[in-house]
Amino acid sequence: MRTLWLLSIAHAINHAQAVLLPLVYLAIIVEFGVTLASIAFLTAFASLLTGSVQLSYSALTRYVSRRPILALGNLIFGAGMAAQAWATSLLPFAVANVASRIGASQQHPVGNGLLAEQFPTHRRGFAISAHIAGGNVGTVAVPLVGAWLIAGVGWRWSVVLFGVPAILMGLAMFLFVRESGTDRQAAVAAGSLRAAFGKVLRDRDLRFVFLSSMLGGGGRGLGVLNLFVPAYLALVIGLDPGTVALMYTVLVAGSVPGPLIAGVLSDRFGRKPLIVVAYVGGAISLVGFVLAGSSVPLLWLGIIGLSIFNFVESPQLQALLADISSPALRDASFALYFTLAFGVGSLWTALYGSIVEVAGDAQGLPIVFGAMAAAFVVAALAVLPVHADQRIAEQRQSEQRIHSEKAPHP
């Protein structure tokens, strides 16, 4: 539980910065004279590099414990965030932004691998969902607080104030995180990293989980959806900054209770039903959001739907991945999962940026939201063939056997 608390707090700081950035982007669009498409391409490039770095953790965790990886990543993350304050144009801003994103890349694959090692299958859905929901706590107050900070002290001091906590969290991770190392021992004993990736890629169920995640990245709450919603409300609908910030706050508010509730339900009723419901509900909410037009009440209804559904599928997919991956393949599975999720996620963002560049904000953004809805529907179909129940039962039997072997005999 100490590990879960520390990871969740670090994740909250991680998400707080991720949610602040779209508000910062709105400020630098004016100050630096850049376009929304340029920001989309920057975000896509940073996501692509972040995804590539995450693949390396499958090898690194075989030789280095997760603690220094988590600690150093948070230090780089916070320093890069603060360094954006000294940028005078888009290029130096982009360099600091990308460095910060790369530093944050350890949070998901390394953090989730650590939780999967420490929590049994019947509590893993809760643990990983609590990790995700804990991160989302950092998103809830940020739109209003961030908008207030940017208006009061400017975006430069705002990124500094949001960068310092990540640096402090890196130090806390190094001092207090502990791990048993059983996953590392199992991974090394099972063979080479190449052999591990071969087993992962040959696993039919894992391939469907990867595919669902890549498709679901097209409408995922953080990283994709939250980039375009405030831009749509401000640049297309023409709402005032206060209303945009309030709607943005409500949008991300569901990211805290949603994953927690879904995690508890998935521990009881299964991962796949929750994932499918989240995808379908998210797709319907996206369509309703676009059809709302300039009607503020209908826009609010769409925002609430997006808040409920579009932050739920990712933690449940991660829990499903942890359930069907053996300890020896867990780090390799998570590294490949997040590499694909962030890498393909960057392609989604680049695609959406190209659509906006060609069609313009007013015509392009509704097309973007329609593409997000379609991606969610196909992602729901992709997860259906996974043999989840059988694999989870096998994992539980394995855990019970290990527990009985470790139990003292009279």
C-alpha positions, 0 to 999 in steps of 0.5 A, a space after each residue: 500500500 505504501 508503494 501504491 500511495 507513492 506511485 499514485 501521488 507521483 501519477 497525480 503530479 504527472 497528470 496535473 502537468 499533462 492537463 496544464 499543458 493544453 492551457 499553456 498551449 493556448 497561451 503560447 499559440 498567441 505569444 509565439 504566433 503558432 497554429 493549433 496544428 503545430 501544437 498537435 504535431 509537437 504533441 505527436 512527436 513527444 508521444 512517439 519518442 515517449 513510446 519508443 523510450 518505454 520499450 527500453 524498460 523491458 531490458 532495463 528492469 532486468 538489470 536495475 531495480 524499478 526504484 532508481 528508474 522511477 526516481 530519475 524519471 520524475 527528476 527529469 520530468 520535473 526539470 523539463 517541465 520547469 525549463 519550458 519557462 525560459 523558452 522564447 520561441 516554439 523550438 526551445 519550448 518543444 525541446 524542454 517539453 519533449 525532455 519532460 515527456 520522456 522523463 515521465 515515460 517510466 510512470 506507466 510501464 515501470 509503475 504498473 509492473 511494480 503493482 502487478 508484482 505486489 498485488 494478487 489477481 483478485 486485487 490487481 484491478 483495484 490497485 492499477 485502477 487506484 494508480 490511474 485514478 490517483 493520477 487523475 486526482 491531479 487533473 481535477 482541480 488543474 483546469 481551474 487552478 491552472 487557468 487562475 495561475 496562468 492569468 495571475 502569474 503567467 504561464 512561465 511561472 505556472 510551469 515552474 510551480 508544477 515542475 518542482 513537485 515532480 522533482 521532490 517526488 523523484 527524491 521520495 521515490 528513491 528513499 521509500 519505494 521497495 520491491 521484492 525483485 521476483 519479477 526480475 528473477 523470473 524474467 532472467 530465469 525464463 531466458 533472453 529478452 528477445 525470447 520474452 518478446 517472441 513469447 509476447 508477440 506470439 500470444 494471441 490474447 496479448 495481441 488483441 489487448 495491444 490492438 484494442 489499446 492502439 485503437 482506443 488511443 484514438 479517443 482516450 481521455 488524457 493525451 488525445 481527447 483533452 487536447 482537442 476539447 478545450 480547443 474546440 470549445 474556445 476556437 470553434 464554439 467561441 465560449 469564454 475562457 471561464 466556461 471553457 475552464 469549467 467544462 474542462 474541469 468537469 471533463 477530467 473530474 470523472 477520471 478519478 471515480 470512474 477508474 476506481 468504480 470500474 476497477 472494483 466492478 472488474 475485479 468482481 464481474 470481469 475486465 472485458 464487460 467493463 472495457 466494452 461498456 466504456 468504449 461504447 459509452 465513450 463513442 456515443 458521448 463523442 457523437 453527442 458532443 459534436 451534435 450539440 453544436 453551440 447549445 451550451 446545455 447539450 455541450 454540458 451533457 456531452 462533457 458529462 458523458 465523456 467524463 464518465 466513459 473516456 477515462 475508464 478503458 485504459 486502466 482496465 486494459 492494463 489490469 487485463 494485461 497484468 492478469 494474462 501475462 506471466 511474471 516472467 513476461 510482465 515487464 516485456 508485456 507492459 513495455 510493449 503495450 505502452 510503446 504501442 499505446 504511446 507510439 500509435 497514440 502519437 500517430 492519432 494526434 498527428 492524423 488529427 492535426 493534419 485534418 485540422 490543418 487541411 480542413 480548418 478548426 471549424 470543419 476539422 475538429 468535428 471530423 476529429 471527434 467523429 474519428 475518435 468515436 469510430 476508433 472506440 467502436 472498433 477497439 471494443 470489437 478488438 477486445 472481445 476475442 481475448 480469453 480473459 477468464 481462463 487466463 485469470 484462473 490460471 494466474 490465480 492457481 499459480 499465485 496460490 501454488 506459490 503462496 502455499 510453497 512459501 507458507 511455513 510447514 508444521 
